[in-house]
Amino acid sequence: GADAQTAPMPGKIIEVKHNVGDAVSANDTVLVLEAMKMENAIVAERAGTITAMHVSVGQMVNPGDALFTIG
């Protein structure tokens, strides 16, 4: 989706902390992305409800790939 939050760097999704339907606040950790052997928390840019999850654990992502959408 056009409103999807995107990956800031290439890496592998190693943990999903929130699922579709979960309410999140701004700066809540939604995913953990492993890049260059470091774990990077991917946080919600704004408060809302997760309406779509575009990735799953183990998936490789590139910069700009959609991760999740907050409605």
Backbone as XML, in Angstrom:
<?xml version="1.0"?>
<chain id="A" units="angstrom">
  <residue number="1" name="GLY">
    <atom name="N" x="0.770" y="-1.188" z="0.000"/>
    <atom name="CA" x="0.000" y="0.000" z="0.000"/>
    <atom name="C" x="0.823" y="1.269" z="0.000"/>
  </residue>
  <residue number="2" name="ALA">
    <atom name="N" x="0.187" y="2.330" z="-0.386"/>
    <atom name="CA" x="0.847" y="3.629" z="-0.463"/>
    <atom name="C" x="1.230" y="4.143" z="0.925"/>
  </residue>
  <residue number="3" name="ASP">
    <atom name="N" x="0.490" y="3.736" z="1.955"/>
    <atom name="CA" x="0.769" y="4.198" z="3.318"/>
    <atom name="C" x="1.712" y="3.265" z="4.067"/>
  </residue>
  <residue number="4" name="ALA">
    <atom name="N" x="2.191" y="2.241" z="3.403"/>
    <atom name="CA" x="3.008" y="1.235" z="4.082"/>
    <atom name="C" x="4.318" y="1.832" z="4.576"/>
  </residue>
  <residue number="5" name="GLN">
    <atom name="N" x="4.707" y="1.395" z="5.762"/>
    <atom name="CA" x="6.017" y="1.763" z="6.280"/>
    <atom name="C" x="7.027" y="0.838" z="5.608"/>
  </residue>
  <residue number="6" name="THR">
    <atom name="N" x="8.153" y="1.389" z="5.171"/>
    <atom name="CA" x="9.097" y="0.631" z="4.355"/>
    <atom name="C" x="10.399" y="0.339" z="5.096"/>
  </residue>
  <residue number="7" name="ALA">
    <atom name="N" x="11.117" y="-0.628" z="4.564"/>
    <atom name="CA" x="12.399" y="-1.033" z="5.141"/>
    <atom name="C" x="13.439" y="0.068" z="4.915"/>
  </residue>
  <residue number="8" name="PRO">
    <atom name="N" x="14.161" y="0.446" z="5.972"/>
    <atom name="CA" x="15.184" y="1.485" z="5.823"/>
    <atom name="C" x="16.509" y="0.949" z="5.288"/>
  </residue>
  <residue number="9" name="MET">
    <atom name="N" x="16.679" y="-0.391" z="5.331"/>
    <atom name="CA" x="17.950" y="-1.008" z="4.934"/>
    <atom name="C" x="17.685" y="-2.452" z="4.539"/>
  </residue>
  <residue number="10" name="PRO">
    <atom name="N" x="18.623" y="-3.080" z="3.832"/>
    <atom name="CA" x="18.445" y="-4.499" z="3.515"/>
    <atom name="C" x="18.668" y="-5.340" z="4.765"/>
  </residue>
  <residue number="11" name="GLY">
    <atom name="N" x="17.965" y="-6.446" z="4.852"/>
    <atom name="CA" x="18.154" y="-7.331" z="5.992"/>
    <atom name="C" x="17.117" y="-8.424" z="6.021"/>
  </residue>
  <residue number="12" name="LYS">
    <atom name="N" x="17.050" y="-9.102" z="7.163"/>
    <atom name="CA" x="16.156" y="-10.247" z="7.348"/>
    <atom name="C" x="15.241" y="-9.972" z="8.530"/>
  </residue>
  <residue number="13" name="ILE">
    <atom name="N" x="13.952" y="-10.235" z="8.364"/>
    <atom name="CA" x="12.988" y="-10.076" z="9.454"/>
    <atom name="C" x="13.204" y="-11.231" z="10.431"/>
  </residue>
  <residue number="14" name="ILE">
    <atom name="N" x="13.539" y="-10.905" z="11.693"/>
    <atom name="CA" x="13.782" y="-11.974" z="12.664"/>
    <atom name="C" x="12.722" y="-12.049" z="13.755"/>
  </residue>
  <residue number="15" name="GLU">
    <atom name="N" x="11.871" y="-11.016" z="13.854"/>
    <atom name="CA" x="10.803" y="-11.053" z="14.847"/>
    <atom name="C" x="9.684" y="-10.103" z="14.449"/>
  </residue>
  <residue number="16" name="VAL">
    <atom name="N" x="8.449" y="-10.566" z="14.643"/>
    <atom name="CA" x="7.261" y="-9.729" z="14.438"/>
    <atom name="C" x="6.613" y="-9.574" z="15.801"/>
  </residue>
  <residue number="17" name="LYS">
    <atom name="N" x="6.576" y="-8.348" z="16.334"/>
    <atom name="CA" x="6.058" y="-8.100" z="17.679"/>
    <atom name="C" x="4.575" y="-7.737" z="17.703"/>
  </residue>
  <residue number="18" name="HIS">
    <atom name="N" x="4.039" y="-7.271" z="16.584"/>
    <atom name="CA" x="2.620" y="-6.908" z="16.501"/>
    <atom name="C" x="2.037" y="-7.500" z="15.231"/>
  </residue>
  <residue number="19" name="ASN">
    <atom name="N" x="0.755" y="-7.817" z="15.272"/>
    <atom name="CA" x="0.072" y="-8.419" z="14.129"/>
    <atom name="C" x="-1.078" y="-7.536" z="13.666"/>
  </residue>
  <residue number="20" name="VAL">
    <atom name="N" x="-1.693" y="-7.923" z="12.553"/>
    <atom name="CA" x="-2.846" y="-7.197" z="12.022"/>
    <atom name="C" x="-3.920" y="-7.113" z="13.099"/>
  </residue>
  <residue number="21" name="GLY">
    <atom name="N" x="-4.462" y="-5.918" z="13.269"/>
    <atom name="CA" x="-5.496" y="-5.694" z="14.270"/>
    <atom name="C" x="-4.970" y="-5.133" z="15.574"/>
  </residue>
  <residue number="22" name="ASP">
    <atom name="N" x="-3.667" y="-5.193" z="15.782"/>
    <atom name="CA" x="-3.072" y="-4.656" z="17.011"/>
    <atom name="C" x="-2.998" y="-3.134" z="16.945"/>
  </residue>
  <residue number="23" name="ALA">
    <atom name="N" x="-3.334" y="-2.492" z="18.055"/>
    <atom name="CA" x="-3.177" y="-1.041" z="18.166"/>
    <atom name="C" x="-1.741" y="-0.755" z="18.583"/>
  </residue>
  <residue number="24" name="VAL">
    <atom name="N" x="-1.125" y="0.223" z="17.961"/>
    <atom name="CA" x="0.243" y="0.614" z="18.296"/>
    <atom name="C" x="0.300" y="2.118" z="18.529"/>
  </residue>
  <residue number="25" name="SER">
    <atom name="N" x="1.247" y="2.522" z="19.346"/>
    <atom name="CA" x="1.522" y="3.941" z="19.561"/>
    <atom name="C" x="2.738" y="4.317" z="18.727"/>
  </residue>
  <residue number="26" name="ALA">
    <atom name="N" x="2.920" y="5.595" z="18.493"/>
    <atom name="CA" x="4.114" y="6.051" z="17.780"/>
    <atom name="C" x="5.340" y="5.574" z="18.545"/>
  </residue>
  <residue number="27" name="ASN">
    <atom name="N" x="6.319" y="5.081" z="17.828"/>
    <atom name="CA" x="7.585" y="4.574" z="18.352"/>
    <atom name="C" x="7.500" y="3.208" z="19.026"/>
  </residue>
  <residue number="28" name="ASP">
    <atom name="N" x="6.363" y="2.502" z="18.939"/>
    <atom name="CA" x="6.295" y="1.101" z="19.392"/>
    <atom name="C" x="7.069" y="0.246" z="18.405"/>
  </residue>
  <residue number="29" name="THR">
    <atom name="N" x="7.834" y="-0.725" z="18.904"/>
    <atom name="CA" x="8.539" y="-1.652" z="18.026"/>
    <atom name="C" x="7.539" y="-2.618" z="17.408"/>
  </residue>
  <residue number="30" name="VAL">
    <atom name="N" x="7.519" y="-2.673" z="16.078"/>
    <atom name="CA" x="6.609" y="-3.563" z="15.363"/>
    <atom name="C" x="7.361" y="-4.787" z="14.851"/>
  </residue>
  <residue number="31" name="LEU">
    <atom name="N" x="8.562" y="-4.569" z="14.330"/>
    <atom name="CA" x="9.381" y="-5.644" z="13.769"/>
    <atom name="C" x="10.815" y="-5.504" z="14.243"/>
  </residue>
  <residue number="32" name="VAL">
    <atom name="N" x="11.559" y="-6.605" z="14.146"/>
    <atom name="CA" x="12.998" y="-6.552" z="14.359"/>
    <atom name="C" x="13.655" y="-7.032" z="13.069"/>
  </residue>
  <residue number="33" name="LEU">
    <atom name="N" x="14.539" y="-6.194" z="12.534"/>
    <atom name="CA" x="15.234" y="-6.451" z="11.278"/>
    <atom name="C" x="16.706" y="-6.668" z="11.580"/>
  </residue>
  <residue number="34" name="GLU">
    <atom name="N" x="17.239" y="-7.803" z="11.127"/>
    <atom name="CA" x="18.667" y="-8.066" z="11.320"/>
    <atom name="C" x="19.413" y="-7.619" z="10.069"/>
  </residue>
  <residue number="35" name="ALA">
    <atom name="N" x="20.376" y="-6.735" z="10.280"/>
    <atom name="CA" x="21.199" y="-6.241" z="9.173"/>
    <atom name="C" x="22.641" y="-6.184" z="9.655"/>
  </residue>
  <residue number="36" name="MET">
    <atom name="N" x="23.532" y="-6.773" z="8.907"/>
    <atom name="CA" x="24.955" y="-6.802" z="9.254"/>
    <atom name="C" x="25.166" y="-7.312" z="10.689"/>
  </residue>
  <residue number="37" name="LYS">
    <atom name="N" x="24.450" y="-8.378" z="11.044"/>
    <atom name="CA" x="24.539" y="-9.046" z="12.342"/>
    <atom name="C" x="24.108" y="-8.171" z="13.515"/>
  </residue>
  <residue number="38" name="MET">
    <atom name="N" x="23.397" y="-7.084" z="13.220"/>
    <atom name="CA" x="22.857" y="-6.228" z="14.274"/>
    <atom name="C" x="21.341" y="-6.249" z="14.192"/>
  </residue>
  <residue number="39" name="GLU">
    <atom name="N" x="20.686" y="-6.241" z="15.361"/>
    <atom name="CA" x="19.234" y="-6.211" z="15.397"/>
    <atom name="C" x="18.759" y="-4.765" z="15.424"/>
  </residue>
  <residue number="40" name="ASN">
    <atom name="N" x="17.859" y="-4.423" z="14.506"/>
    <atom name="CA" x="17.337" y="-3.064" z="14.388"/>
    <atom name="C" x="15.833" y="-3.093" z="14.617"/>
  </residue>
  <residue number="41" name="ALA">
    <atom name="N" x="15.377" y="-2.327" z="15.610"/>
    <atom name="CA" x="13.947" y="-2.233" z="15.876"/>
    <atom name="C" x="13.313" y="-1.340" z="14.823"/>
  </residue>
  <residue number="42" name="ILE">
    <atom name="N" x="12.260" y="-1.838" z="14.188"/>
    <atom name="CA" x="11.496" y="-1.038" z="13.232"/>
    <atom name="C" x="10.249" y="-0.577" z="13.981"/>
  </residue>
  <residue number="43" name="VAL">
    <atom name="N" x="10.142" y="0.722" z="14.190"/>
    <atom name="CA" x="9.075" y="1.266" z="15.034"/>
    <atom name="C" x="7.973" y="1.906" z="14.196"/>
  </residue>
  <residue number="44" name="ALA">
    <atom name="N" x="6.787" y="1.960" z="14.795"/>
    <atom name="CA" x="5.650" y="2.620" z="14.146"/>
    <atom name="C" x="5.939" y="4.113" z="14.048"/>
  </residue>
  <residue number="45" name="GLU">
    <atom name="N" x="5.740" y="4.678" z="12.866"/>
    <atom name="CA" x="5.974" y="6.111" z="12.674"/>
    <atom name="C" x="4.862" y="6.941" z="13.278"/>
  </residue>
  <residue number="46" name="ARG">
    <atom name="N" x="3.675" y="6.311" z="13.454"/>
    <atom name="CA" x="2.539" y="7.024" z="14.038"/>
    <atom name="C" x="1.654" y="6.030" z="14.774"/>
  </residue>
  <residue number="47" name="ALA">
    <atom name="N" x="0.759" y="6.547" z="15.580"/>
    <atom name="CA" x="-0.189" y="5.693" z="16.305"/>
    <atom name="C" x="-1.302" y="5.249" z="15.374"/>
  </residue>
  <residue number="48" name="GLY">
    <atom name="N" x="-1.862" y="4.089" z="15.658"/>
    <atom name="CA" x="-2.976" y="3.579" z="14.867"/>
    <atom name="C" x="-3.102" y="2.086" z="15.051"/>
  </residue>
  <residue number="49" name="THR">
    <atom name="N" x="-3.770" y="1.451" z="14.115"/>
    <atom name="CA" x="-3.976" y="0.006" z="14.127"/>
    <atom name="C" x="-3.284" y="-0.596" z="12.915"/>
  </residue>
  <residue number="50" name="ILE">
    <atom name="N" x="-2.583" y="-1.693" z="13.123"/>
    <atom name="CA" x="-1.924" y="-2.354" z="11.994"/>
    <atom name="C" x="-3.003" y="-2.985" z="11.119"/>
  </residue>
  <residue number="51" name="THR">
    <atom name="N" x="-3.092" y="-2.534" z="9.876"/>
    <atom name="CA" x="-4.120" y="-3.021" z="8.965"/>
    <atom name="C" x="-3.586" y="-4.060" z="7.990"/>
  </residue>
  <residue number="52" name="ALA">
    <atom name="N" x="-2.254" y="-4.118" z="7.821"/>
    <atom name="CA" x="-1.655" y="-5.114" z="6.928"/>
    <atom name="C" x="-0.214" y="-5.375" z="7.358"/>
  </residue>
  <residue number="53" name="MET">
    <atom name="N" x="0.196" y="-6.639" z="7.292"/>
    <atom name="CA" x="1.581" y="-7.033" z="7.554"/>
    <atom name="C" x="2.086" y="-7.617" z="6.232"/>
  </residue>
  <residue number="54" name="HIS">
    <atom name="N" x="3.108" y="-6.991" z="5.664"/>
    <atom name="CA" x="3.583" y="-7.371" z="4.336"/>
    <atom name="C" x="4.771" y="-8.318" z="4.358"/>
  </residue>
  <residue number="55" name="VAL">
    <atom name="N" x="5.276" y="-8.648" z="5.542"/>
    <atom name="CA" x="6.452" y="-9.514" z="5.660"/>
    <atom name="C" x="6.191" y="-10.574" z="6.730"/>
  </residue>
  <residue number="56" name="SER">
    <atom name="N" x="7.071" y="-11.582" z="6.752"/>
    <atom name="CA" x="6.995" y="-12.618" z="7.782"/>
    <atom name="C" x="8.412" y="-12.937" z="8.260"/>
  </residue>
  <residue number="57" name="VAL">
    <atom name="N" x="8.499" y="-13.624" z="9.381"/>
    <atom name="CA" x="9.793" y="-13.976" z="9.956"/>
    <atom name="C" x="10.585" y="-14.812" z="8.945"/>
  </residue>
  <residue number="58" name="GLY">
    <atom name="N" x="11.857" y="-14.462" z="8.791"/>
    <atom name="CA" x="12.734" y="-15.176" z="7.870"/>
    <atom name="C" x="12.831" y="-14.542" z="6.499"/>
  </residue>
  <residue number="59" name="GLN">
    <atom name="N" x="11.943" y="-13.598" z="6.216"/>
    <atom name="CA" x="11.922" y="-12.958" z="4.903"/>
    <atom name="C" x="13.047" y="-11.937" z="4.775"/>
  </residue>
  <residue number="60" name="MET">
    <atom name="N" x="13.685" y="-11.913" z="3.610"/>
    <atom name="CA" x="14.697" y="-10.914" z="3.310"/>
    <atom name="C" x="13.994" y="-9.704" z="2.687"/>
  </residue>
  <residue number="61" name="VAL">
    <atom name="N" x="14.432" y="-8.503" z="3.076"/>
    <atom name="CA" x="13.853" y="-7.273" z="2.535"/>
    <atom name="C" x="14.954" y="-6.358" z="2.023"/>
  </residue>
  <residue number="62" name="ASN">
    <atom name="N" x="14.572" y="-5.474" z="1.134"/>
    <atom name="CA" x="15.472" y="-4.465" z="0.587"/>
    <atom name="C" x="14.933" y="-3.090" z="0.943"/>
  </residue>
  <residue number="63" name="PRO">
    <atom name="N" x="15.794" y="-2.070" z="0.914"/>
    <atom name="CA" x="15.310" y="-0.721" z="1.219"/>
    <atom name="C" x="14.119" y="-0.356" z="0.337"/>
  </residue>
  <residue number="64" name="GLY">
    <atom name="N" x="13.073" y="0.176" z="0.975"/>
    <atom name="CA" x="11.886" y="0.576" z="0.233"/>
    <atom name="C" x="10.805" y="-0.484" z="0.167"/>
  </residue>
  <residue number="65" name="ASP">
    <atom name="N" x="11.124" y="-1.729" z="0.557"/>
    <atom name="CA" x="10.099" y="-2.772" z="0.563"/>
    <atom name="C" x="9.064" y="-2.465" z="1.654"/>
  </residue>
  <residue number="66" name="ALA">
    <atom name="N" x="7.802" y="-2.717" z="1.345"/>
    <atom name="CA" x="6.724" y="-2.491" z="2.319"/>
    <atom name="C" x="6.850" y="-3.515" z="3.460"/>
  </residue>
  <residue number="67" name="LEU">
    <atom name="N" x="6.762" y="-3.026" z="4.695"/>
    <atom name="CA" x="6.824" y="-3.895" z="5.869"/>
    <atom name="C" x="5.446" y="-4.095" z="6.477"/>
  </residue>
  <residue number="68" name="PHE">
    <atom name="N" x="4.769" y="-2.992" z="6.802"/>
    <atom name="CA" x="3.435" y="-3.048" z="7.398"/>
    <atom name="C" x="2.716" y="-1.737" z="7.140"/>
  </residue>
  <residue number="69" name="THR">
    <atom name="N" x="1.399" y="-1.773" z="7.294"/>
    <atom name="CA" x="0.579" y="-0.577" z="7.088"/>
    <atom name="C" x="-0.185" y="-0.284" z="8.364"/>
  </residue>
  <residue number="70" name="ILE">
    <atom name="N" x="-0.198" y="0.979" z="8.757"/>
    <atom name="CA" x="-0.951" y="1.428" z="9.934"/>
    <atom name="C" x="-2.103" y="2.277" z="9.442"/>
  </residue>
  <residue number="71" name="GLY">
    <atom name="N" x="-3.326" y="1.927" z="9.888"/>
    <atom name="CA" x="-4.510" y="2.656" z="9.461"/>
    <atom name="C" x="-5.039" y="3.546" z="10.564"/>
  </residue>
</chain>
